[in-house]
Amino acid sequence: MRYQLLGPLAVMRGDTSCELGSPKQRSVLALLLLERGRVVSADRLCAAIWGDDLPPNAMAGLHAYISHLRRVLRDPEAGTSPIVRQPPGYLIDVAPEQVDVAEFRALVEQARADLEARRVREALDVTARALALHRGTLLADLADRDWVATHAVGIAELDVECRETRITALLATGQIAPAVADAVDLRRRAPLRDRATWLSMLALYRAGRSAEALALLGRYIQRLDDDLGLAPGPELRDLQGAILRHDPALASWPDRPDADRATRAQAPTPLVARAEPATSESPTALVGRSREIDIIDRVVAESTAGVSRWLVLMGPPGIGKTRLAQYAGSATGDRGGRVVWARNPEETAPTWWTLRQIARGLDADTDDLLIVPGGVDADTARFAIYERVQSMIETASRTAPLTLIIDDVQWADPASLGCLIFLVGALVETPVTMVLTLRDTESRGGLPRLLAAIARDGGNRQVVVPALTHDDVATLADQVAEESLTDRERGDLADRTGGNPLFVSEYARLSRTERAAGDIPVAVRSVLDRRLAALTEPTLEVLRVASVIGDELDLRILMPVCEFDPHALAALLDEAADHRIITTASDSGSYVFAHGLLRDEVLTSMRPSRRELLHLRVAEQLGEMRGGGDIVARRARHLVAAGPLADPLAVVEACSSAADDAAARWSSDTAARWWRAAIDAHDRLPADRQVVALRDDLIMSLLRAEARAGRGQTVLDTAASHLTEAIDAGRVVATGALAAAVLRSGGSWPWMIPSENPGPLMDILERGRELTVGNATAQASVLAALAVGHCYHPDPAVPEGYLRRARELADELGEPGVRADVDAAYLLTYCAVPERSREILARVDSVIAADVRSPVDAVIGHSVASIAALYLGDLRLAENHLRAGIEGSEKLRLPVVRAQLRWMESTLALWHGDLARAQRHHAIAREVHEQTELYAAGSGMIALMSHGWERGELADLGVGEQDPLRWLREVVAAGDDVGMVGVAAAGVAATAGTRTDRVTVERLVDHWWQTRIPHMWTTLGTDALLAHVVADHGLTDHVDRFVAALTPFADGVAVIGHVGCAGPVALALARLNLAAGRIDQARDRARQVVELGERTDGTPAVLRGRVILASSAVGPDERARELAGVAATATQMGMSGLAATAASLA
């Protein structure tokens, strides 16, 4: 919309002129536009329409004019009108660039600034644009109104100043003829203005017409005297003298860039006051928020200086979080920055909903930004989108500081929340302020991780917005109330509202009569009820439908569900807007509820059956609309909310479609929620309509979605619940299928999570084993799951017994699917158990060749085989299996297996000595790992320990902010069987070398032999690390014991699952033999290390083997030369620990 006042009043929608009605109606719009952004009282509007002759029904007539104007100006898509009711009148909420008067004022100001900065050509361009806006005098069709004449004087002054600026710029650029012509026109418009005559005289003089310039002054003096009895100002007399003496300064005025600025001719100062653009002020100031404002100002200032900052505003509904966020946006705008809002609905938002709003606000193409890359795994796809979002934000912030405000982040969709977590670390030296508002009672999903990531940077702020004090409540109430409150009312208000600004404001808006009718309500509900009671029933009915639709009023749905014609619906929406129940969203332009509590109150005011009926009607309307996943998800949500009124099978179908759509968008968490909803809907069917096979399919889909999301423990919990149900119902086939799902729930790691108690699920599986006797297929699956569940049992015969019986059943049946379950169980039970490495590789070849159950087993096989091959020292085979596993996990979208393989990428990079690449892989692996329910703490700790051991540095060994040696002493002193923490402790001791005290390491080694389980995946790596500790401290009593444990694996690598590596096993044996004085054996093992490293491109292994060979060399010169070479290479590679060791031995 374009509003034109410089000439006859006109409003243009595109190229079409809007019909604005009678002169009286046009007067209302004209006055609102002249006061754009400011409230114009109803009395003043009536005076503008009728003057002193007010009719008895003036207010009714005004309301009719307002209603007609709203209809004309309404946005046909959003249904919103820019005319807003705000006591004691109305205001028009339109952007300044939409109104030609506001644009003209801004251009005149810009031209003045350009001229003062000597940007004369820019000033010429700006003045031309400003003058082109004029189609005549201000409001030419209403020029007889007194109030128009008042405003016209100001516009006329600005017009004259604009022309004076233009003439000055023409003279500065040497365009004399146009300057003379414009000066003549200016004198015609302002014949009694000194500056107009001064500019005209100078232009004539510069044109070589000195006599005419002097004659013009004579005529001007005579007219001033005749008309006003005045004499001209001194500037004109000075100019007369300068012309008579041909002052050279006149030739260069107003100081062209190449002119001498030592002398200047002085023109008369314009008598025009500088017009300030109209601004919209909040009806209430930020009361009692000085501390929060100071924090916001500091955060925005730091961000504007080029450092990204995050500000979290926390508190209950109505406390003022959004209002403070608006202040942050204003603070950015005051610094010339840009502000973008993203609002999150309380209902389940579509995938990427938050980021879509940010992208639209930054004028980005959301389809290009959020499209899922083809042919890649979920993690790669997600990070590709994350990086696009990062690039979009960084690009937008290069031109001006940027503030992104995410309102109600507790309701952000999981995909967007994951991106926000990524952005905390990715946006560093970027002038971006991220403002999040958060209800302090919400802590679901990824919110704790997001808040923890924000808290890591001391420059970020998390502000709990407090309640107002009694004095602040009194101040706010006095600002809002139309009548002053008594001291007692203020005190009662503070006590009963708890200082919540929203509650205070809502109550204070009531009249004194309404307040006197009863006590202050305990909660704000009664206050909101009274506001809603002021509305007509048709308007309330529209709001009821709108509250069911969602936060934003979608006219495509609202209109057919309400069954109102467009004009009637628009009038009802205007009534709701007048009472500030709904307001226009700044980002979308659509109507939204002014506050979530208002929508909540409208919802709760309806009977449940009425809400359910409206949800059903909304779902039906959505079903008739074409659209993508957003429409699909919204329809499913409303069908679920329709409860018993919706056909359960229709709900199942809708939720299944929503789940499929979420999965296609790589949002497995969302897909899992929809599958749960589908199961719940199916369970509402009468018994005779329930389809057992359908329900089993839904359960398996749920388990797959949870597994793809990396929710290993959730899969186990879900499976346990449904297994119990299936067993109780005697459903043998379902029991076997669920056991098979449990079997593979950990990806290529055993499903039994060490940090959790598997006992309850193991008991359920034992019940399943008893139930499935007589059904070999189901029992084989149950036995397979039990075998994996017992993989950490101290007695290896226990899992072996389950596997043997499962294999017997598979052989009896001869069914490839059953054999596949048993093979998968074997791979997972003995995953990363070095004694089984050759058997694992043979079994993997069989699984890959069969490929019967599903390609998933082949991917699991490749992942497990990569560890087995590395155990055996076959790096080429390990890397081949790794590549095949990555390809398969990405093709089949198996994020859990892909996360596990990311650790192996980091481990292999460490083996090759590419520490930078290893660190990059580690960073991605840790980020992906933390988003799953895999071995949460231990894996990351072991991986960091491996990096620290390879570098030889104690810093960042995965033990938090503690001193590593102190942490080690505390772990050893505890004396418990600490599992993966024990591996990390061995790594810290091995990295520290002799910096660890002997008592601590002796206790550590003794405890290891007391608790050691030979068939654990961490055992070989821990043996190797502690062997280095024994060698460092000369604990010769333990040498032979470790030699015996390590010798069977001397040809291989001491791998710790996918996540870590303790170097060649032969290296640990070499150091043990060296510590025992067995030099020849030590040198033989060292040569074995060098040979393995050279054969597999393992430079760190080569260097470590060379150190042992050099340290035992006979010739000192050869020894020093070799060690110096090792130290130089190690330093270059970043292996500072090895470099220091080599240097100390040289």
N, C-alpha and C positions, 0 to 999 in steps of 0.2 A: 504494500500500500504506500502511496505517495500523497502527502498532504501539502497543498499549495495555497499559501496565503498572500504571496507577493503578486497581487492582482486579484481578480474575483476568486472567491473561495472555491476550491475544487479538490476532489479526492479521486485519485487514479488507482484503479486495480489493474496493473499491467498497462495496457493501452486503452482501457475502457474507463470512461468517466462515470462515477457513481452519482445517482440522483439523491441530492441532499435535502430536498423538500423546501418548505416555505422559508422566508427570511428569518422568522423567529426561530425555527429549528436550526437554521444555518448559524444564527447568532450563538446558540448554545455550543455548537461544535467549534466555532471560531474562538470563543473565549477559552474553552478548554485547551485548544491547541496553543494559544498565546501563553497560557500558564502551564504548558506541558510539564508533567511530572509533579505539579503542585495541586493540592486540593483547592477547588473553587467552591465556596459555600453555596448552598441552595439559594440563600437570599441574594447573593451577588448575581447568580445566574438569572434569577427572576428579574432583577433590576436591569440586566442586560437585555432581556426580552421585552419587558413592558415599561421600563423606566419607572416613573412615579405612579403610573396608572395600573396598579396591580389588580387583576380581577379576583373575585372571591375564591375561585378555584385555581389559583396560580400554581400551587404545588402539584395538583393533579395534572395540569397542563405541562409543567416541567417534566414530570415523570413520563408523560406520553411522548414528549420530544426525545427524551433520553432513550426510551424503548425503541422508537423508530430509528434513531441513529445507531443504536446497537445492532439492529437488524441489518442496516446498510453496511456497517463496518465489520461485521462478524467474519472470522476466518471460516470459509466453507468446509474445510477439512477438520480442523481442531474444534470448531464450534465456539471459540472464545471471542470475546469482544474487548477492545482496548479501553472501553469506558468502564471505570471501576468506581463503585460507590464506596466512599470513605467519609465518615462523619467529619465535618458537618455538611458535606456535599459530595462532589464527584471529582475524579481526576482522569486524565487520559494517559495511559501508559504506552507510549510509543517511543521508539528509538529516535535520537536527535537527527540522524541522517534521513529519517523518513519525512521530516518537516522542513520545507524550504526556508522558513524564517530561521530556524535553529542552524541549518546548514549555512545560511548567509552570514549569521553572526560568527560562526566558527571560521569561515573563509576570510572574513574581514580581519579577524584576530590573527589568522595565519599570515595574511599578506603584510600586516603591520610588523609581525615578528621577522618575516623574510627581509623586509626593507631595512629594519634596524640592524640585521645581521649582514647587510650588503648583498643579499641574494636577490638582486634586482630582477633577473630573468624569471626566477620562481615567483616573485611578487607580481610580475606582469601576468603570468599564467593564472595565478590564483584570483587576481582581481577580475580577469576576463570571465572565469567560471562563476564568480560571485555575481557579477552584473548580469550574466546570462540567465540567472534565476528569475529576474524581474519580468513580470507580464503586465505590470501596471502598478499603481499605488497599492499600499497595504489594504487588503479586503475592500477592493474598489466597489463591490456590490453592497457593502455595508458601511460605506464611508460616512454616512450621515449620523452614525451612532457616536455618542460622546466618548464612550470607552474605546472605540476604534481610533478616534482621533488622538487620544492620549498615547496609545501604542505606536501610532503612525509617526509621531514626532521623533521617537527614538529610532525607528527604522530609517526615517529620512536622514537623521544625523549620521547613522552608520553608512548610508548610501553616499553621502557627501564625502565622508572620510575615505571610503573605498575609492572614489574617483580621484581624490587628492593623492592617495597612495599610488594610483595608476599613473597619474601625470608625472609624479616624482620619478617613478621607475622609467617612464619613457624618456625623460630628460637624462637620467643616469645612463641610459643605453644609447643616447644620441639620436633618438627618434623624434626630431623636433617638430615636423609637420603634424604627426598625430597628436603630439603634446599640445600644440596650439589649438587644434580643433577640439580636443577634449576640454581644454581650459575655457574655451568659449561656451561650451555646453554647461560646464560647471558654474560659470558666472550667471548663466540664465537660471539655473536651479537655486543658486545662493547669491543673489545680486548684492547683498549687504555683508558679505563675509570677507574679512581682510585676507585670509589665506587664499581664497579663490582668485582675488585680484592679484595677489603677490605672485602666484604660480603663472597666471596669464601674462603678467608683465615680463617675468623671466623668460617664458617661452617665446614671446615676441622678440625680446632682446637677443636670445640665442638664434632666432631666425633672421637676424640682421635688420629688425624693424624697431630700432631704438626709439624713433620719434613716436611711433604708435604706442609703444609701451608707456612713454611719459604722458602722452595724451590720455591714455586710459586711466592713469592715476588721477589726472585732473578731473575727469568726469566722475570718477568714484568719490573724490573728495567733495565735489559739489553735491552729489546725490546724498551722501551721508549727512551733509549739513542741512540740505533741504528737508530730508525725510525724518531725520532723527536728532538733528542738532548736535552731532558728534564729529570728532576729528578722527582720522585714521590712527592706527597704532604706530609705534616707533619703527617696527620692522619695515613698513612700507616706505617711510622716510629714508631709512637706511638703504633700502634697495634703490630708491630714486638717486641717492648720492652715488652709489656704486655704478649705476648705469651712466651717469654723467661723466664719471672719471674712468669709465671702461675698466672696472676692477677685474683683473684676471681670474679671481676666485669664482666669478659668475660663470665662466666658461666650463668649469669642472663640477659645478654643483649638481647633484649632492655627492660629490667625491666618488667618481668612478674608480675602480680598482687601480687604474694607472695614474690617477691624479695625485697631486701633492695635497695632503690632508692638513697641512699647517694652517691654512686659512680656509674658513668656511663662511658662506653666506647663510644667515640665520633667517629661516622662514617663520612666520607666525605659528605658534603652537596650536594644534587643533583643539577646539573646545568641546570635543566629543568624549564623553565618559566611556571607558572601555566596557563593553557589554560582556557579562559573564553568562555562559550557557546555563539554562535552567537545570537544576539538579533535583533529583527525587530524594526526599529525606524520609527516614523511617519514622513512623508515628511515635515510636518510643525509643529513647536512647538505650545504650547498653548500661543498665544500672548495676552497680555492684560488681563490675567485671574488670576493674583496673588492673589487677594482677594478670588475668588472662590476656587482656589487651597488650600489656607489656611483653608477655611471652610471644604472642602472635607477631607483634612488631619486630621483635628480635629475630624470630624464625624467618619471617619474610625478608628482612634486611640481609640476613646471612645467605639466604637462597638467591636473592637478587645479585649478591656479590659473586655468585658463581658456584656455590656449594649446595648440593641437593639437601633438602631437609624434609623430615616427616613429622607431622603434628597430629597426634591422636587426641580427640576431644571425647571424653567418656562421661557417662552419667545416665540417669533414668530419663524416661520420656518427659519432654516438657521443660527440662532444666536449662535449655538454651544452647545446646550444642550446635544446632544448625545456624542459629543467629550469630554465634561466634565464627562459624565457618564463613558466613556471609561477610563478616568483618574482615576476615583474612583475604577474601576475594577483593574487597574494596581496597585493602592495603596494597595488594598487588596492582590493582588498577591505578592507584595513585602513583605508582612507580613506573607507569607505562607498560604494565604487564598484561597478560591474557589469562582469563579464568574460564575453566570448563568444569561443569558439574556432571556427576553420575549418581543417580538415585536408585536405590535397590528396593524392590517390593518385598513385603513380608512373605508373600507366597513364593513357592519354588520358582526361581527365575530361570529362564532359558540359559543354556550354555553360552558363555562369553557375554552375558548381558551387560555387565559393568563395563567391560572393555569396548563393547559396541557404542555405548554412550560417549565414552572418552574419544573414540575414533571419530564419531560424528561431530563432536565439538571441535575437533582439530581438523575438520574438513577432509578426513581421510576416507578412502573407499573401504568400508567394513568388509565387503566380500573379498577383496584382494588381501586385506590384512589378516583375516581370520580363516582363510581357506586352508584346509588340512593338506599338507604336502603329500603327494602320492608316493607309494613304494617305500615308505619308511615306517619305523616303529612308533609307538605312542610317545615315548620319551623324546625322540628326535623331532617328531612333529610338534609336540608341545613347546620344546625349547626353540624351534624355528619361529613359532608364533610369538613367544616371549621376546625373542631378539627383534622381530619386526616391530613390536610395540615399543621396545626400548628405542629403536631407531626413529620411530615416528615421534616420540616425545622429545628426544634429543634434537631432532630437526626443527620441531616447532619452537623449541626454547632458544634457538640460535638468533632469532630476530627480536625476541623480547622475553623477559622473565615470564614464567608460566606457573600457574597454580591450578592443580587438579584437586577438586573437592569430591570425595566419595562419601555420600551420605548414607547412613545406616549400613556400614560395611559388614555388620554381623549377618546381613541377609545376602551378601554377595554370593554368586554361584561359585562352586568349587574351582572351576577352571580359571575364572578371573582372580580368585583368591590366590591360587598357585602362582599366577603371573605377578601379582603384587608382591608376594614373598621374593620372587626372583628380582624384581625391580629394586627392592631395598638394597641389595648388594650391587646391582648393575648400574644404577644411576648414582654417580659419585660427584664428579665435577661438572654438574649440570645445573643451570639456574632454574630449578623446579622445586616448588613447595607442594608436597602431597599432604592434603588435609583429610583425615578420616574422622567421621563421627561414629560413635559406637555406644550402644546401650551396655552399661556396665554389668548387666546380669547375663550377658550372652558370652559363651566361650566355646562354641561348638566348632566342629570341623577344623580347618586350618588356622583359625583365629589365634590360638595360643602361639603357634609357630610364627605367624606374622608379627604379633606383638613382641615376641622374643627377638626376632630379627631387627625390628625397629629399635629396640632397647639397647642393642649392642653398640650403636653409635651414640656417643655422649652428646652429640649436637642435636639429636632428635628429641622430641618432647612428647610425653604422654601425660595429659592434663585431665585430672578428675574435676569436672565442673561442679563447684559446691552449690549448696542451697544459698539463697539470699539471706542476709541478716535481717533483723526486725526493722532496722532503719532503712535498709534497701527496699524491703517490701513496702514500707510506707511511701518511699519516693516513687517506686514504680506504680503503685496504686493511684497516687495523685496524678501521675502522667496520663494514665489510661482512663480513669473515671471522668465522666462528664461533670460530676459534682464532687466536691472535695469530701473526703472521708473524715469522720471524727477520729480522735486519738484512740478511742476504744475500738472502733471498727478496724483501724489499722493493726492494733495489737492482736485482735481476734483473728484477723486475716493471716497474720504471720504465724500464729500458733496452729491454725487449722490447715493451712496449705503446706506447711513444712518448708516454706521459702521457695517453692517451685514457681518459676516465673510464669509459666503457662497458666497454672492454676490461679495465681494472683491476678493475672491479666483478665482471664475469663470471668472471674468473680467481680472484679472492679468494673467491668463494662456494664454490669446490671445497674438498673436505676436504684435510687434510694428506696423507693417503694418496694421494689422486688427484694432488695436486701433486708428490708424491715419485715418482710413476710415470714421470715424464719431464720433459724440459725445458719451460720456459714456451713455449707455441706462438708462432710468429712472428706469426701473425695470430690474430684472435679466433675464426676458424672452428672450430678444434678445441675451443675452450671451448664454443661454442654447440652443437657436436656432442655434447659430453658432457652438456649440459643436456637436449638432446633425447633422448639415449640413456636417460634415466631414465624416459621415458614408455613406456607399453604400445604395442604395435603398432596396436591399433584407434585409440588416440588419435592416433598419428602419421599414420594414414591420414586421419583427419578433418582434421588440420592440413594435410596435403598438398592435399586438396581446397580447404580454406579459403585456402591461399596462392595457389592458382590463381584463385579467385574475386576476391580483392582484399584491400585492407587491412582492410576491415570484413567480419565474418562474417555473410553474409546467409543466415538460416535457411531462407528460401523456396527457396533453391537448394541449400544445403548438405545439407538433409535428404534430398531425392530423389536427389541424386547419390551421397551416401554409402550410401543404402539402409539406414539405421538407423531404428529406431522412436524417437519423440520422447524417451522416458525414457532409453533407452540413449545417444542422442546427447548429452543433457544431462549425463549422468554423465561422459562422455568430455571434454566441454568443461570440466567442473569440474576434472578431473584436469589439463588443460592450464593452467587458471587457477591451480590450487594451485602449479604449478611456475613460475608467472609467465611463461609463454610467451604467454598472451593476458591481456588486462585489459579492464575495462569503460571505454568511452569516456565522458568526463564530459558530452559534449553529447548524443549519441544514445542512450546507455544500452546500446548493443550491444557485443558483444565485438570487440576489435581486437587485432592483434598488439602485444605490449608494445614492440617496436621493429622498425623496418623490416628491420634486419639479420637478425632471427630469421626473418622471413618469407622473406627472400632465401636464407637457409641451407636452409630447408625446400624451397624451389623448386629450388635447385641440387642438393639431395640426390637428386632424382628423375632418372631417365633421360629424355632429351628425348622419346622416344616416349610415355612415361607422362604427361609434362606435356601433350603435344599431345592425347592421348586425353581427359584431364580437361578441357582447354579445349573440346574438341568436345562433351563431355557437358554442360558448363555452358552452352554456346551453345544446345544443343538444349532445355535447360530454360528458358532465357530466351525461346526462340522460342514456348514454350507459355504465357508470361505476358503479361498485358495491361499496357500502360503506354505512356508517351509516349516522347519522344526519348531519355531516359536509357537505357531498356531497349533501344531500337534500337541506340544506340551501343555499349552493353556487349556485345550479341550480336555485332555486327560485330567488335569487338576480340577476342573469344574465338575467333571463326571464323578470323580472321587468324592468331592465335597457334596454332591447331590445325594449321597448316602442311599437310603433304601428306595428312593424314587428312580434311580438309574438302574437299568438292566445290568446285573453283575457281569454278564458275558460281554456287554458293550464296554464296560469299564475295563475288563481284562484286555479286550482288543485295543482300546485307546492307550492303556498303560504300556502294553507291549510295543505299540508303535512309538510311543515316546521313549521307551528304553532303547529300541533299535536306533532311533534318531540320535540319542545321546551317545550311544556307543560309536556311531559313525563320526561323531564330533570328538572322539577320544576322551569322553567324559564318563568313565566307567563308574565312578561314584554315583553320578546322577542316574545312570542306567540301573544300578543296583537298587536305588530307591524306588524307581518305577516298577521293577520286577517284584519288590516287596508289596507294593500297592496292588499289583495284579494278583498276587497270591491272596492277599486279604479280600479282594473283591470276589475271587473264586470261592473263598471259604464262606461267603455270605449266601451262596446259592443254596436252595433247599437240597436235601440229601439226594433226592431223586434226579436232580439236574446236574449234580457234580460229576465231573469227568476226571477220574483218577489219573489217567494218562496225561491229560492236559496239566493237571496240577504238578505232576512229577516233572513235566517239561519246564514248567515255570520255575520250579525249585532248582533244577539243573542250570537254567539260564541265570538265575540269581547267583548261584555259586560261581559260575563262569565270570560274571560281571565283577563279583567281589574279588575273585582271583586276579582278573586283569587289572583291577585297581590296586593290587598289591596288598589287599586286606587279608593276609594269611590267617591271623587269629580270628577275624570276623568270619571267614569261611569255615573255620573249625567250629566256632560257636553256632553258626547257622546249621552246619551239617549235623552237629550233635543234637540240636533241637529236633530236626526233621528225622534223624536216625531213630531217636527215641520214639517219635510218633509212628514211624514205619514199623519198628519192632513191636510196639504195643498193639498195632493193628494187624500184625502177622503178615506184613507185605514183604515177602522174601526178595522179590526182584528189585524193588525200590531200595531195600537195605543194601544190596550189592552195588547198585548204581551210586548210592551216596558214599559208600566206602571207597569206590573208585575215585570219586571227586575229592575225598579227603586225601587219598594217596598222592595226588598230583597238586595239591593246594600250595605247596611250598616251592613250586617251580622246579628247579634242578637241585634244591636242597631238601633234606628231610622235612616232612610236615611238622614234626615234633619240635617246637620251639624251646630251646634250652631254658629261656627265662620264664617260661610259663609251666604250670602244672598240668601235665597231660593226663593225669589220673582219671578224671571224670570221663573224658572221651574214650580212654582205653577201656574203662569198664563198660561203656556203651557198646564198643566194638566187640568185646567179649560176649555180651548178650547177643549181638548180631551173629557171632560165630555159632552160638548154640542154636539160634533160630534157623540158620541157613544150612544146617546139617540135612543132607538129602537133596540139596540143590548145589551141585558142584560149582556151577558158574558163579553164583552169588557168594558161596563160601570162599572160593579162591580170591575174590576181590577183597573180602573182609580180612582174610589171612594176610594178604599182601599189605593192606593198610596197617595191620597189627605188627608186621615185621618192621616196617619203617618206624612205627611208633616206639619200638624197643631198640632202635639202632644204637642208643647210648647206654644200653643196659650193661652193667659191669661184666655180666657173663655173656660172652658172644654166642654161646650155644642157644640162647633164648631167641634172638631174631633168626638165627640160622634154622631153628626148628620150624618156625612159622613158614619160612621160605621153602623149606624142603617139602612140607605138606602141601603148600600152594602149588609147587612145581608138579608134585604127583597128581594132583587134581587136574592141572592143565594138560599133563601128558595123557591122562585117562580120557579127557574130553576131546582133545585134539582140536580145540577151537582156537583159532588165531587170536581172537579178542581176549580170551582168558590168558593165553600165554603172554600177550602184550602187557597185561596188568602185572603178571608175575615178573617179567623182565624189568618193567619200570620199577617195581618194588626192589629188585636186586640192585639196580643202579643207584637208587636213592638210599637204600640201607647202607651201602658200602661207598657212597660218594665221599671222596677225599680220604679213604682209608688206604694207605700206601701198600699194605700187604696184598690188596685185591686189585692192584692196578692192571696187571696183565689180563686177569679175568674180566675186569671192567671193559677193557678195550675189545676183547673178543665178543662180549655180550652186546656192546654198542654196535659192532658190525652186524650182528644178527638182528638187532632192533631196526637198524637203518634198512637192511635188506628186506625185512618183513613189512614195515610201514603199514601195519594192519589197523591197529586200534585208531590211530590218528597221527598225522604228521607231528603232533605235539611231542610224542614220545621220542621221535628222532631228534628234535631240538634239545630235549632234555638229555638225550644220549650224547650229543655233541658237547654240551656244556660239561657234563660229568667227565667225558673223555679228555677234555682239555686239561683237567687237573691230573688225571692218571698219566697222560703222556708226559707232562712236566715232571711228575714224580720220577719217571723213568729216564729223564734227561733228554727226551726226544722233543726238542723245541719246535722243529718243523711240523711234526704231527700235532703238537699242541696248538700251534697257530692255525693249522688247517681246520681242526675241529672248532676253534674259536670263530674263524670266519664263517664256517657253515652254520654254527649256532646263532651268530648274529644275523645272518641272512634269513634263517628260518624264523627267529623270534620276531624280526621286523615284518616279514611276510605274513605271519600268522597273528601278529599283534599280541605278543606275549610279554607284557612289560616287566613281569617279575623275573623271568629268565633273562631278559635283556639287561635288567639292573644288575643281576649277578654276573653277567658277562662283562659288564663295564668294569667291575673290579678286576677281572682277569686281564683286561686291556691295560689297566694301570700296572698290574703285577708284571706282565711281560715287558712293558716299557722300562720298568725298574731293572729287570734282568739285562736288557740291552744297554743300560746306562743312560737312557734318554730321560733324565730326571724332570725336565720341563714338560715333556709330553706325558710322563707319568702323573705329574701334578695336575695337568689339565683333565686327564681321564678321571683322576681321583675326585676332583671338584664336582664333575658331573655325576659320578657314581654316588658320591655322598648326598648330593641334592636329590637325586632320584630315590635313593635308598630311604631317605628320611620321609618321603611321601608314601612309603609302604609300611606294612606291619611285619617286615622281615626282622632279622636279629638286630634290633634297633641300636643298642649301644656298642656291643662287642665288636661287630664287623668294622665299624668306622674306627674304633680304637686300634684294632689289629692292623688295619690298613695304614693309619698314621704312624704306628710303631714301625712298620716295614720301611716307610719312607725315611723316618728318622734314623733307623739302623743303617740303611744304605748311605745316607749322607754323613752319618757319624755325628749327628747333632742331637742334643737333648731337648732342644726347643720343639714345641708342637708335637709331642708324642702321643697326643690323644687323651691326656689325663686332665683336661680342663686347664684352669689357670694356676693349678698348684705347681710347686717345685717338684719336678719328676722324681728326684731322689727322696724327698720327704714323702711323696705319695707311695713310692716303692716300700719304704720302711713301714708305713702304716698298713699296706696290704699284707706284708710279710708278718707283721705283728698280729694281725687279725687271725691268721692261721687257718682260715676257712678254705674249703674247696671252692675257689672263686671262678672256675670255668674259664671263659675267654679273658677275664681280667687277669688270670694267671699267665696267659700267653703274653699279654701286654707287659706284665711285670717282668717276665723273662727278657722281653725285648728291651725294656728300659735298662735292666742290669747289664745286658750285653752291649748296649750302646754306651753306657757310662764307663765300662771297663773298670779300671782300678779306682775310679772316683767313688765307687760304692764301697761301703765298709764291709769287711770280711764277715763279720757276724751276721749281717743281713743276708749276704749271698749264701752262706752256709745253711741258714734256716730255710731260705728259698729252695735250695737244691734238695735238702732233706725232705721238705714238705712235698716236693714234686714226686719223689720216689714213693712216698706214702700214699699218694692219691692218683698216681698215673694209671690211665686206662689205655692199653696198647692200641685198641681199634678205634680211637677217636680221631676226628679229622684234624685236630690241633696237635696231636701227639708228636709227630715227626718234627714239625717246626719248633715246638717247645724243646724237644731233645737237642736240636741243633743250636738253638740260642743259648741254652744252659750249658752246652758243651763249650761255647766261647767263654761263658762266665767262669767255668771251671779252669779253663786255660789261663784266663787273665789273672785269676787269683791263686793259681797253683794248687788247686784242691785235688791233689794227686790221688787221694783215697777214692775219688769218684771217677777217675779216668777210665779204668777198664770197664766199669758198668756202662758208661756212655758209649764207649767203643763198641761193646757188644750190641747195644741197642741200635746204633747207627750203621754198622758195617753192612747189613743186608741191603741197604739202600745207597751204598757208596757211589754208584754210578749216576745217581739222580740229583734232583733239586729238592730242598726242604721247603715244600710248598705248604701254605696254611690255607687250605681251601682255595676259593677264588681270590681271597682278599689280601693275602700277604705272602711273603717269601723271606726265608732266612738264608739264602745263598746255597751254594753246592753243599751236599752232605759231606763230600770229600774234604771240603775246606775245614769243617768242624773236626773231622778225623785227623787232618794234618796238624791242627793246632793242639789237639789232645796228645798226639804222639810227641809233638815238640815239647809240651809241658812235662811229659814223662821222660824226656831225654832220649827218646827213640828217634834219632835224627834221620836215619835212612828211611824209616817208614814214613816219617813226616814229609820228607822230600818226595817220596813216591806219590803220596796223596796230593801234595802240592802240584806235581806235574800232571796228575789226573785232573785237578781243578783247571789248570791252564789249558789242557787239551779240550775239556768240555767247553770252556769259555770260547776258545778259538773256533771250535766246530759250530757253535750256536750263536756267534756274534754276542757273547756275553762279556763285554769289556770289563765290568766290575769284577767278575770272577777271575779273569785273567790277571788283573792288577793285584788282587788279593793273593792269588797263587804265587805271583812273582815276588811279593813281599816276603813270603815264607821262604822261597828259594834263595832270595838275596840275603836274608837275615842269617841263613845257615851256610852261606858261601865262605870259602876259606880265604880268598884274596880280598883285602880291605878295599883296594881301588875298585875292583869289580863290584863289590858290595855297595860302595858309596855311589858309584855311577848308576847302577841299576835302581837303587832306592830313590835317587834324585829324579830319575826319569819317571818312576811311578808317582812320586809326589807331584811332579809338574802336571802329568796327565790327570791325576785325581783332582787336583785343584781346578783344572780347566773344566772338568765334568761336574763340579759341585760336590764332590765327595770329600768334604773337609776333614772328616774323622780319619779316613784312610791316608790322606795327604799328611796329616799331623803325625800319624804312626810311622809312615815311611821316613819322614824327615827326622824323627827322633831316633830312628835306628841307623841312619846314614852315618 
